Amino acid sequence: MRMTRVAVAGGTGLMGRLVVERLDAAGHKAVVLARSRGVDLLTGTGVDAALAGCSAVVDVTNVGTASGRRSREFFGTVTDRLLTAGVRAGVGHVVALSIVGVDRVGLGYYRGKLHQEELLAAGPLPWTVLRATQFHAFAAQLADRGRGRSPVVLVPRALSRPVDAAEVADRLAALAVGPAHGTATPMAGPEVIPLPEMVRRLLRARGSRRRVVPVPVPGAAGRAAARGGLLPDGDVVLGVHPFDAYLRSEQERTVHECSGQRQRSGQQRGGQQRGRQPR
């Protein structure tokens, strides 16, 4: 097998780290594009140097916004930087991760992702877009958002088919070292679960008593999500790991954290007792 040098834009995030691990494990050279590595995809700093010698780019960058304008600006700028620098570097393939239903559910963030797809399709380099459903960890993102001390978790009414992020990373890494596909067959998990139910099951696994309250998303986007707009509607590659497997790992993590807290508390009490002076 020939070693391929692959740039991973957003390589320090959840998906980026997984893709880097899989590329390295397969004998390829993953080059991380991130500000912590001296590469700024918004200003262009360090992009040309990072792409030198790369045969492909995997774009798994992300931005935390619900604004359509900000999402379009971010993904438009990043995609333009990667395509322009990719042409100069002789990159032969750009792979981007997108979202199932991005063309049917008009959420603000999704408008940016759809803009990214359109730029790639009209761009100068061979491209592949892999759409995937929500990752298992999306339930934790919803549960922990603005958590504070609130006993209530507000969760959008929507149907999902959650997929294991590691399985998506496997697919992205394989696509990166192969030929361009244009729009690849999307990827989803093995079961359909409403988002509120995902969060309820997560909280139970954590031993939390917080209450989940389903809330409708306003407008056409919310109606589309509630009717199944985030589910694949044609050919699909199904992951094999169910949501319950993720919940078991969350339970184990919770038990480990509680055990560690008890141990630290015991050590602190012991230290305080040893430090007392006799009267």
ZAMAR-689819 format. One line per 4 residues: number of its first residue (from 0); their letters; for each residue x, y, z of C-alpha. Coordinates in pm, 1 decimal. Example, Ala and Ser with C-alpha at 12.3 -4.5 7.8 and 13.67 -1.06 7.14 Angstrom:
BEGIN
0> as> 1230.0/-450.0/780.0 | 1367.0/-106.0/714.0
! end
This chain:
BEGIN
0> mrmt> 0.0/0.0/0.0 | 132.8/343.1/-96.4 | 156.4/596.1/184.6 | -64.4/898.6/121.8
4> rvav> -20.6/1238.1/284.8 | -365.8/1365.9/389.2 | -445.2/1701.6/546.6 | -721.6/1698.9/808.7
8> aggt> -885.3/2040.2/851.4 | -1024.3/2057.2/1203.4 | -796.4/1771.9/1303.8 | -802.5/1854.1/1675.8
12> glmg> -1180.8/1821.6/1716.3 | -1379.7/1507.1/1797.8 | -1411.0/1383.4/1440.4 | -1075.8/1522.8/1333.3
16> rlvv> -886.7/1327.5/1599.3 | -1063.5/1006.6/1498.3 | -982.7/1056.3/1129.9 | -617.6/1131.5/1209.8
20> erld> -593.8/813.2/1418.2 | -738.1/600.4/1137.4 | -515.2/748.4/869.1 | -203.6/698.9/1082.1
24> aagh> -307.9/344.0/1173.8 | -348.6/261.3/803.8 | 6.9/374.3/730.9 | -72.5/715.3/587.8
28> kavv> 56.7/1054.0/702.7 | -209.7/1278.6/855.9 | -131.3/1651.0/863.5 | -342.8/1841.0/1116.4
32> lars> -476.2/2180.6/1009.4 | -572.1/2375.5/1321.2 | -485.4/2706.7/1481.6 | -299.0/2522.1/1758.0
36> rgvd> -71.3/2388.4/1482.8 | -12.6/2728.7/1325.6 | -279.3/2698.0/1055.7 | -569.0/2944.9/1048.3
40> lltg> -827.0/2853.9/788.3 | -1010.0/3184.3/826.7 | -710.6/3410.1/762.0 | -517.1/3165.7/544.1
44> tgvd> -210.2/3169.1/768.2 | -4.0/2851.5/724.9 | -245.3/2679.5/484.7 | -10.3/2666.0/184.0
48> aala> 274.6/2520.4/389.2 | 48.7/2261.7/551.8 | -92.8/2137.8/219.8 | 247.8/2098.8/53.9
52> gcsa> 283.1/1738.5/-60.0 | -71.5/1639.4/40.1 | -270.2/1424.4/-200.2 | -603.3/1483.7/-27.1
56> vvdv> -780.2/1700.7/228.2 | -1048.6/1591.2/473.9 | -1254.6/1886.5/597.9 | -1424.8/1823.9/933.6
60> tnvg> -1413.5/2183.6/1054.0 | -1700.1/2310.6/1266.4 | -1839.1/2635.2/1404.5 | -2062.8/2677.7/1706.7
64> tasg> -2343.9/2895.3/1575.3 | -2713.3/2873.9/1490.5 | -2688.9/3178.7/1264.6 | -2725.3/3111.0/894.2
68> rrsr> -2516.1/3416.5/806.9 | -2227.7/3322.3/1035.9 | -2241.2/2959.1/925.3 | -2227.2/3056.8/557.1
72> effg> -1940.2/3297.1/624.1 | -1740.1/3037.2/813.4 | -1784.0/2744.1/576.2 | -1758.6/2967.9/271.3
76> tvtd> -1427.0/3113.2/387.6 | -1279.2/2780.3/497.1 | -1382.3/2602.8/177.5 | -1243.7/2882.9/-38.7
80> rllt> -912.0/2874.4/148.9 | -880.7/2497.8/112.7 | -972.8/2494.5/-257.2 | -745.6/2784.9/-350.6
84> agvr> -447.3/2653.9/-157.2 | -527.0/2299.2/-271.0 | -493.7/2397.8/-635.8 | -155.7/2559.5/-567.0
88> agvg> -37.9/2250.0/-377.2 | -159.7/2000.5/-637.1 | -414.3/1836.5/-405.6 | -615.1/1577.4/-597.9
92> hvva> -917.3/1520.8/-373.3 | -1118.3/1712.0/-111.1 | -1348.5/1517.1/122.9 | -1599.1/1701.4/341.5
96> lsiv> -1826.5/1577.8/617.6 | -2183.4/1707.9/595.1 | -2522.1/1626.2/748.6 | -2812.6/1411.3/633.0
100> gvdr> -3110.3/1635.8/561.8 | -2904.3/1951.2/513.4 | -3096.0/2018.6/192.1 | -3438.2/1955.8/349.8
104> vglg> -3418.8/2115.4/695.2 | -3342.7/2486.4/666.6 | -3175.2/2546.4/1002.5 | -2924.4/2830.7/1011.5
108> yyrg> -2622.0/2610.2/1069.3 | -2735.6/2376.1/793.1 | -2746.3/2661.3/542.1 | -2373.4/2702.0/592.9
112> klhq> -2310.1/2331.3/538.1 | -2520.7/2333.8/222.2 | -2321.0/2634.5/98.8 | -2003.3/2433.8/160.4
116> eell> -2136.9/2147.4/-51.5 | -2227.3/2385.8/-333.2 | -1880.8/2543.7/-333.2 | -1713.7/2204.0/-352.5
120> aagp> -1938.5/2090.9/-637.1 | -1861.2/2406.4/-835.0 | -1493.4/2415.1/-738.0 | -1173.5/2327.5/-922.9
124> lpwt> -1082.7/2005.2/-738.9 | -1228.7/1652.4/-738.0 | -1454.8/1624.1/-434.9 | -1650.3/1388.9/-213.0
128> vlra> -1920.5/1486.5/37.3 | -2023.6/1234.6/300.5 | -2347.4/1319.3/478.0 | -2399.9/1154.7/816.6
132> tqfh> -2673.2/1164.7/1077.7 | -2617.4/1298.3/1430.4 | -2343.2/1132.4/1630.9 | -2423.9/947.4/1952.7
136> afaa> -2252.5/1224.9/2149.2 | -2505.9/1478.3/2016.4 | -2731.4/1374.5/2305.7 | -2466.3/1490.6/2552.1
140> qlad> -2425.3/1819.5/2367.0 | -2797.8/1884.3/2403.6 | -2803.9/1775.5/2769.0 | -2501.6/1982.8/2869.4
144> rgrg> -2585.9/2299.2/2675.4 | -2637.2/2582.3/2922.4 | -2667.4/2321.2/3193.0 | -2608.7/2525.4/3508.0
148> rspv> -2838.9/2405.0/3785.3 | -3152.3/2376.4/3574.6 | -3354.5/2059.9/3645.2 | -3505.6/2079.5/3296.1
152> vlvp> -3347.9/2004.2/2958.4 | -3517.8/2153.1/2652.8 | -3472.8/1929.7/2347.6 | -3597.4/1995.3/1992.5
156> rals> -3868.6/1768.5/1855.2 | -3690.0/1579.5/1579.9 | -3622.3/1227.5/1464.0 | -3266.5/1103.5/1430.3
160> rpvd> -3080.9/789.3/1338.6 | -2771.6/839.1/1557.4 | -2444.2/695.0/1431.4 | -2115.7/608.8/1599.2
164> aaev> -1861.8/883.4/1522.9 | -1581.4/627.0/1500.9 | -1761.6/446.1/1218.8 | -1801.0/771.9/1028.2
168> adrl> -1429.6/842.2/1079.5 | -1346.1/501.5/931.0 | -1545.5/589.8/621.0 | -1393.7/936.6/585.4
172> aala> -1040.6/799.6/610.7 | -1115.9/535.6/347.0 | -1273.8/791.0/113.6 | -976.1/1024.2/147.8
176> vgpa> -729.8/774.5/1.2 | -962.0/666.2/-279.8 | -1111.5/831.1/-587.7 | -1358.5/1119.0/-570.4
180> hgta> -1726.0/1019.5/-551.1 | -1910.0/1351.3/-559.3 | -2202.3/1292.3/-326.4 | -2125.6/965.1/-148.4
184> tpma> -2390.8/731.2/-11.1 | -2488.5/884.4/326.0 | -2424.6/715.8/658.6 | -2663.9/659.7/948.6
188> gpev> -2701.4/452.2/1261.5 | -2900.4/129.5/1292.2 | -3208.1/270.9/1473.4 | -3445.5/567.7/1458.1
192> iplp> -3472.9/754.1/1791.3 | -3641.9/1088.3/1867.4 | -3392.2/1342.6/1999.5 | -3579.6/1387.7/2331.0
196> emvr> -3567.9/1010.5/2387.9 | -3193.9/1006.7/2317.8 | -3139.1/1267.6/2587.5 | -3371.3/1089.6/2835.7
200> rllr> -3178.7/766.6/2792.3 | -2848.9/949.1/2834.5 | -2960.6/1114.3/3157.4 | -3080.0/779.2/3294.6
204> args> -2741.2/629.5/3211.4 | -2576.7/912.4/3404.2 | -2808.8/865.6/3700.1 | -2947.8/1215.6/3651.1
208> rrrv> -3301.0/1313.6/3755.3 | -3322.2/1611.5/3520.4 | -3642.5/1621.6/3316.0 | -3648.7/1637.5/2937.8
212> vpvp> -3904.7/1870.3/2780.4 | -3952.7/1833.9/2403.6 | -3993.5/2169.9/2230.9 | -4099.0/2236.5/1871.5
216> vpga> -3852.1/2420.0/1648.6 | -4034.3/2718.0/1495.5 | -4107.3/2742.2/1126.5 | -4069.9/2513.6/828.6
220> agra> -3732.4/2383.6/946.7 | -3883.6/2258.2/1271.9 | -4175.8/2093.5/1097.3 | -3938.3/1921.2/855.5
224> aarg> -3715.8/1792.6/1139.0 | -4016.2/1663.0/1334.6 | -4144.4/1477.3/1026.5 | -3814.3/1296.6/967.6
228> gllp> -3619.2/1544.9/757.2 | -3297.4/1444.1/934.0 | -3337.7/1079.2/830.7 | -3189.5/934.0/510.2
232> dgdv> -3453.5/883.8/243.5 | -3270.3/660.4/-4.5 | -2963.7/440.4/-18.5 | -2768.1/450.9/304.9
236> vlgv> -2465.2/288.9/465.4 | -2571.1/175.5/812.6 | -2338.1/172.8/1109.6 | -2351.6/-132.1/1334.1
240> hpfd> -2299.1/19.1/1679.8 | -2629.6/106.8/1851.3 | -2692.1/406.1/2076.2 | -2703.8/174.2/2379.0
244> aylr> -2335.3/92.5/2327.6 | -2256.9/462.1/2368.8 | -2478.5/477.7/2677.9 | -2284.6/192.4/2838.0
248> seqe> -1961.8/385.4/2788.0 | -2127.3/691.6/2946.0 | -2233.0/482.3/3245.5 | -1879.2/354.3/3287.9
252> rtvh> -1740.5/707.8/3263.4 | -1989.5/834.3/3521.4 | -1903.0/553.1/3763.8 | -1531.5/618.1/3713.9
256> ecsg> -1573.3/992.9/3774.9 | -1780.8/934.5/4090.5 | -1525.6/684.2/4218.5 | -1244.6/931.3/4154.0
260> qrqr> -1431.7/1209.4/4333.5 | -1491.0/986.9/4637.5 | -1127.3/886.9/4642.6 | -1008.3/1248.1/4623.4
264> sgqq> -1255.4/1349.4/4893.7 | -1128.4/1070.2/5119.0 | -767.5/1173.6/5060.7 | -850.9/1534.3/5146.6
268> rggq> -1024.6/1432.5/5470.7 | -733.8/1208.4/5559.0 | -488.2/1489.5/5495.4 | -688.3/1727.1/5710.9
272> qrgr> -698.6/1476.5/5996.3 | -324.5/1411.4/5975.7 | -261.1/1785.6/5977.5 | -448.4/1848.8/6303.6
276> qpr> -235.5/1945.2/6601.8 | -303.7/1788.0/6944.1 | -461.1/2023.7/7193.9
! end
